[in-house]
Amino acid sequence: MNIPNMTKEQEQELKTRAKLTKPLVWVGKNGITDEIIEQTKTFLKKRKMVKVKLLNSYVEGHDKKIAAMELVLKTESHLVDFTGFMITLYKR
C-alpha cells in the first residue's frame, strides 16, 4: 500500500481500521458489474473506506488480484488491504 501524501503511521492506522470493518459489497457469480462499481463508489463517497468480499462463486472462475486492480481502477481509489477474499479500498 502506498497512498500519496500519507505517512506510514497513517497508512498503518488505515490498515488497522480496515481489519475491523465489515464488508459492505459482495461480488458473486455475476462479477464486477456496473452496479457493483456504483455501489462501491457510493460507499467510498460516504465512508471513505469500503470492504469488498469476493464470494466463492466469483473466485472459482476469476483471478482475485485482477479483480482487486479492476476495482481500484474503476472506483479511482487506493488499495488498503487485500487478504483472502477481502479487498479494502480507500478514497479521500
C-alpha positions in Angstrom: 0.0 0.0 0.0 1.3 3.4 -0.9 -1.2 6.3 -0.7 0.1 9.7 -1.8 0.5 12.4 0.9 0.1 9.8 3.7 2.7 8.9 6.4 3.5 5.3 7.2 1.7 5.7 10.6 -1.5 7.0 8.8 -1.3 4.0 6.4 -0.9 1.6 9.3 -3.9 3.2 11.1 -6.0 2.7 7.9 -5.0 -0.9 7.7 -6.0 -1.4 11.4 -9.4 0.2 10.7 -9.8 -2.0 7.7 -9.4 -5.2 9.7 -12.3 -4.0 12.0 -14.6 -3.1 9.1 -17.3 -5.5 7.9 -17.8 -6.0 4.1 -20.4 -3.7 2.5 -20.2 -5.0 -1.1 -20.3 -8.6 -2.2 -19.1 -9.8 -5.7 -20.8 -13.0 -6.8 -21.2 -15.1 -9.9 -22.2 -12.0 -12.0 -18.8 -10.5 -11.4 -17.8 -6.8 -11.1 -20.8 -5.2 -12.8 -21.6 -1.5 -13.3 -23.9 -1.8 -10.3 -21.1 -3.1 -8.1 -18.9 -0.3 -9.2 -21.6 2.4 -8.5 -22.4 0.8 -5.1 -18.7 0.8 -4.2 -18.3 4.4 -5.3 -21.3 5.5 -3.2 -19.8 3.8 -0.1 -16.4 5.4 -0.7 -18.0 8.8 -1.0 -19.9 8.4 2.2 -17.4 6.4 4.3 -14.1 6.9 2.6 -13.4 3.2 3.1 -15.2 0.1 1.9 -14.5 -3.6 2.2 -15.5 -5.8 -0.7 -15.9 -9.6 -0.3 -15.4 -11.9 -3.3 -17.7 -14.8 -3.0 -16.6 -18.4 -3.9 -19.0 -18.3 -6.9 -16.9 -15.4 -8.3 -13.4 -16.6 -7.3 -13.9 -20.1 -9.0 -13.6 -18.6 -12.5 -11.6 -15.3 -11.9 -8.3 -14.1 -10.6 -8.6 -12.3 -7.2 -5.7 -10.0 -7.9 -7.1 -8.8 -11.2 -10.5 -8.2 -9.5 -8.7 -6.0 -6.9 -6.9 -4.0 -9.5 -10.1 -3.6 -11.6 -12.0 -2.3 -8.5 -9.1 0.2 -7.7 -9.1 1.5 -11.3 -12.8 1.7 -11.9 -13.5 3.4 -8.5 -10.4 5.6 -8.6 -9.5 4.5 -5.1 -6.4 3.1 -3.3 -5.9 -0.5 -2.1 -5.6 -0.6 1.6 -5.7 -4.3 2.3 -6.1 -7.5 0.2 -6.4 -10.6 2.3 -8.0 -13.9 1.2 -11.4 -13.0 -0.3 -11.5 -9.4 1.1 -10.5 -6.2 -0.6 -10.4 -3.0 1.3 -10.4 0.3 -0.7 -9.9 3.9 0.4 -10.6 7.2 -1.2 -10.1 10.7 0.2 
